[in-house]
Amino acid sequence: MSEVRVDPNLARYASRASALRASEIRALFSVASRPEVVSLAGGMPDTAALDLDAVGSMLQTLMAEDGARALQYGGGQGDPELREQLCEVMAAEGIEARADDLVVTTGGQQALDLLAKMLCDPGDTVVAEGPSYVGALGAFQSYEAQVVHVPMDAEGMDPGQLEDVLAQLHREGRAPKMLYTVPSHQNPAGVSLSLERREQVIALAQRWDVLVVEDNPYGLLDFKGEHHPPLYTLDPTRVVYVGTLSKLFSPGIRVGWVMAPGALRDKLVQLKESADLCQSNLTQALAARWLRDQSWHDQIDRFRELYRNRCRALTDALAAEMPPGCDWSQPTGGLFVWARVPEGIDTGELLAKALTARVAYVPGRAFYADGSGARELRLNFSFCDEDRLREGVQRLAGVVTEELELRAAFGSQLGEDER
């Protein structure tokens, strides 16, 4: 009998590294990217909807006019011209910002990682919606923070439930380091907080002295073209705003940003410099030129219309195909539908059968830090065309229906055995 050898390097991990687990979404990519699989799993925008000729022309002009600088190191806070242009993006949602208030990051994900690194000691508490963005949960857990979820409904995070959570944490002596929220077209649920709820959330943060981290990748992707006031506009001294161009332009350029009060901003620059010295000057320059020279408002309108039609195709297919006992959110914008299957089905266990049927989704447990979400799953509608979405739902419905039939037959057999 051969001896099982354990890699001695496993013992060298820091505790925070030992606790890390692979992202369920990333683990799906190798299978879900196969052409025969309809992937409803990712969160990818449809970059084919961009004017790629215009982007290529901009890049060529950039290299001809400013290539040496674009290929050089830059400052830790980010390119000044890009920060000016990002202020215009925020102005579209009613935020008055100054370029000096912004720190450019490698996508929104690095912003969340830096904030967690700056604010969270091992054992600290973070309050977040449940379900919540899987990348944020990974960032918080990588610095050994404990995430406490606030339940959601069709209108987003419930302020009454938030008050109960904050009061309970106060009684336990666990003052949260932050409240993390995606208030507009939430990932994964697709729903948005009303103005009334936004005001209630800020009032509770003020009452309990909690810093709010507002993650806003999808605010401009409202299906009706409406703009809910960002939480930042309700209390700029208490809200740290995280933005990204990944859903508005391109995830490949890896441009995000943080707007934070002065003391936090200065420390973020130091952390950014210790992580990667500086953001890519090349991608920053490309993003700045896109925002400066292209009709980016029109491009966002095209994304909004495209995603609205695909969302309708997905939800109509769910209504036509899914068996009784299933339900799903009605997104206000963004990229995702949050669905629930009948009692007794575990979407994590069902995924292998779904992949065999050539359809992929993300199981609900990925979006909770406490093991919840067994019956839930996230579906993406931004990347596949409408026919592909309908095909994917047909395959998914077949898998769920087959599972229900097997369970019914198994239960019936149990009854026969008992007799």
N, C-alpha and C positions, 0 to 999 in steps of 0.2 A: 504494500500500500504506500503510494507516494506521499511525501510530506507536503502539506500546503505551506507555501512560503508567503510571508507577509512583507511587503515592501517596507524597509526600515524608515524610509523617508516620510511615511504616514505619521510617524511619531514627532516629526519636526514641525507640523502645522501649528500655527497659533490657533487659539480656541475659536476665533471668529472665522478662520478658514475651514476648520473642521466642520463647522455648522452649515457651511454653504451647500446648497443642492442645485443640481442642474435645472434650468428653466424648462418647464414642460413645453412651452412654445418652441424654444430653440431645439429641444429634443425631437420635436415633430418635423422640423424643417426637412431633414434628409428624406423622409417618407412623403411628406405632403407636397414636396416640390416635384415629384414624379408626374409626368404629363397625364398619366391615366387617372390620377387622383384629383378630385375636385376639392381644393383646399378652401375651407371656410375658417381656417385656423389662424392665419397670420393677421397682421394689422397693417398691411402694406397699402399705401396709396397707389393709384394708377398713374405712374409716371409716364406711361405712353400717351396720356392726355395732355402732356406738356408740348409746347412748341419746341421740339428737340432741335430743329434747324436753327432757331433763334438762340438757344442755349449754346450750341456748337459755335455759332458765329461770335457770340459774346466771349467765349473762351479763347477763340483765335485772336480776337481783337485785344483781349486782356494780355495775352502773352506778347503780342507785338508792341503794345503801348507801355506795359508795366510789368513785364514778365520777371525781370530781375528782382524787383521788390516782392512780387507775389510768391516767389520761390525762396524767400529769405525768412529768417525768424521774425516773430512779431512780439507785441507786448502781451503780458499776462491778462490784461483786462479785455483785450479784443481790439480789433481794428476800429478806429474812431469813426470812419465813414460808415461802416456797417452798423455801428451802434446808433448813429444818427438815423439811418434808414429803418432800423428796428423800432425806433420811437414812432415812426410813421405807421408801422404795422399796429402798434398798440393804440395809436390815436384812432384807428378805425373802430375800436371798441370803446372809445371814450376815456382812455388813459392819457393823462398829461405826463410825459416822461422826459428826462434829460439823458443825453448820451452818457454823462459821467455816472449815472446811477446804475448802469448796466454792466454785467460781466458776461462775456461771450463764452459758451461752453461747447463741448463736443456733444451736441444734441441735448435734448432735455434730460436724458438719462444721466449724463455726467453731472448736470445741475443737481439732480436728486441725490446722487452719490456724495457730492461735495457738501450739500446741506446736512445729510445724515452724519458725515464724518465730522463736520463742524459742531453739530448740536448734540449728538447722542453718545453717551457713555454706556458701557455694558449695563444692562438692566433697566435703562431708562424706558419711559413709556411714550409711544406715539399713538395718537388716535387717528383712525382712518375709516372711511366708508367700508362697508362690507356688502358686496364684493369691492375690491380695490385693484388698481393697476398693478400687475404682477411685477413690473420693473421697480416700482416704488417699494413694494414689499421686500424685494430682494435687496435693495439698497439699505433699508432699515435693518433687516436681519443680518446683513453683513457686518454691521457695527454693533450687533448683539442687543438691539433695542427690542422691546416687547410691544407688539402691535395689538391694540384693543379696537375692535370694530364697532361702528355705529350702523344699525340696520338702515336699509333704504326701502323706499316704495316707488311708485310710478312717478313721483315728483322729486326723486333724489333723496339725499340724506334727510332723515327725520329730525328736526330740531328738538322735539320733545325727547326722543331717544338720546340725542346728543347731550341734552341737559342731564338726563339720568346717568349717563356714562361719566360725565365730568364731576357730578356730585359724588358718585361712588368712588371715583379715583381720589377725590379730595378727602373722603372719609378714610381711605386707606393710606393717605399720606403719599400718594403717587402723582405728583404734579406732572402733567404731560409736557414733554419738550416741544411738541408741535401738534397741530391738527392738520393732517394732510387731506386735501380734497381736490377732485376734478369736478367743479360745479357745472360746467357746460358740456353736454353730450358725453356723459361720463364713460370712461373705459373701465369695465366692460359693459355697463348697463345701457348706455346710450341715452339716458334721461338727463334732464337739467333742473337745477334749482330755480324756483320762481324768485322774483324780486323780494317778496315777503320773506321767503325762507332764507335768502341771502342776508337780509337785514337781521333776522333772528340768529343766524349762525355767528355773525360778527358781534352782535350784542352779547351772546354767550361767551365768545372768546374774550371780550372785554371784561365781562363779569368775573370770569375765572382766570384771567390774565394768561391766556394761551396764545402763542405765536401761531399764525395760520400760514401754511404753505399752499398757495393756489397754483395748481398745475393746469395750464390752459392750452393744450395742443389743438383743440377743436372749436374754439369759440367762434371763429369766422365761418365755420362750416354748418351753420344753422340752415335747415331745409327751407324755412320760410324767409330767410334773409334777415331775421331779427337778431338783435344784439342785446343780450342780458348784461347789465353792468357787472364788470369783474369785481370780485371781492376787494381787490386792491383799491378801487375807487371809494369804497365805503370806509376804509381805515388804512391809509398808506403807511402809518407808523407800525402797524401790527401785522401786515400781510406781506409775505415774500412771494413775488410773482415769478413763475417759471414759464417760459415760452419756448417754442421751437418752430423751425421752418420745415420740419420733416413732413408734415401733413399739408402745408401750404405751398411748398415748392418741391423739395426733394430730400428724402432721408439720406441719400448718398453723400450730400455735402456736409452732413454732421454739424449743423449749426443750431445751437440752442442758446438760451440766455437766462440770466437771473436778474431781477430788479429787487434790491433789498435796501433797508436803511443803512446809513453810512458805516457803522461799526461792523455789521455783518458783511457788507460789501467788501470792505478792506480785507477782512479775514478770508473771504472767498477768493480774492485775487491771490493771496498767499498760498492757499490750498491748491488753486488751479496751477500755479507755477511749480509747486512741488510735485504735482501729478504728471504734467506733460509740458512744462515750460510755457507753452503758448498754443493757441488754436492754429490750425492750418491757415496761413496767409492766403494761399491759393483759393481755398473754398470760401473764405471770408470775402475776398475780392470778387469772386463770381457771384456770391449771394448779394453783395452790395450793388453790383451792376444790374442784377436781375430786378432788384427792388427799385433802383434808380431809373432804369431805361426801359423796362418792360411794363406792359399793362397788367400788373399782378392782380389788381382788383378784378379784372375781367377773367383772369385765369382761375381765381378762387370762385367766381360765379360759375365757371364751367365745371369745376370740381363739385360744387354744391349741387348743381342740376344732375350731374352724372350719378352722384352718390344717392341723391333723393330717389331717382328712378330705380337704381339697383336695390335700395332698401325696400321700396314698394314691391319689387319683384320677389325679394326674399320673403317678406312678411306675407304676401299673397300666397306664395307657394307653401309656406308653413300652414296657413289657414286651410289650404286645399288638401294637403298631404298628411300632416301629422295626425296621429291617432288621438282619441279623446284622452283628457288628463294632462295634455301638454299645454303650456302657455309661454308667452314671450313678451318682451318689452316692445313699446312703440317708440322708436328713437326720435328725438327732436333734431338730430343732426349727427355729425361724426361718422364713425365707420362700423359700429357694432350693434348687434342684437343679442340680448341676454335671454336665454331660454331655460325652461324647466320641464323635465320629463316626469312621468307618473311615479308615485311612491314605490320604492323597492328597487328601482333601477339606479345603478351607480354609473355615472357617465365616465368615470375613470376606467372602470372595468369594461365598459361597453366599447371603448375606443378601439381596441384590437379588432373587434367585429366590424366596426365602421371602416377602419382602414382596409380590411379584407374586401369590403363592399366598395372601396375606392372613394371614400369621402372622409375628410378630416375636420375636426373641430378642436377646441381647447376645453378640457374638463373643468368644471367649476371650482374644484379644490385649489387650482392654481391661483385663484384670486382671493383666497382667504389665508390668514396666518394661523387660524385656530382649527383647521381641519374641516371647516364647514363646506357646503357646496356640492355634496355628493350627487344631488339630483340636477345640478345646473350645468350649463355649458355656454360658451361664447361662440357666436357666429359672426364672421366678417363678411361684409358685402361690397367693400370698396374695390377689390382687385378683380374678381371674376365678372364676366359680362352676364347679362340677364338670363340667357339660355343656360349658361353654365351654372348659375345660381339655382335655377329651377331643377336642373339635373341633380345637383348636390343635395337639395332638399328631398327629392324623390328617393335617393339612395339612403339618406339619413332616416327618413320616415320608414323605409322598409326595414332597416335595422332595428329601430325602436319597436315597430309593430311585431316583428319576429320575436324580439325579446319578451314582449308582453304575452304573446301566444305560448311561448315556451314556459313562462311562469304560470300561466293559466293551466296548461296541461300538466305541469309538475304538481301544482296545487290540487288539481283534479285527481291525479294518481295517488297523492297522499291520502285524499279522502277515500278512495277505493281501498287502499291498504288498511286504513283504520277500520273500515267495515269488515 
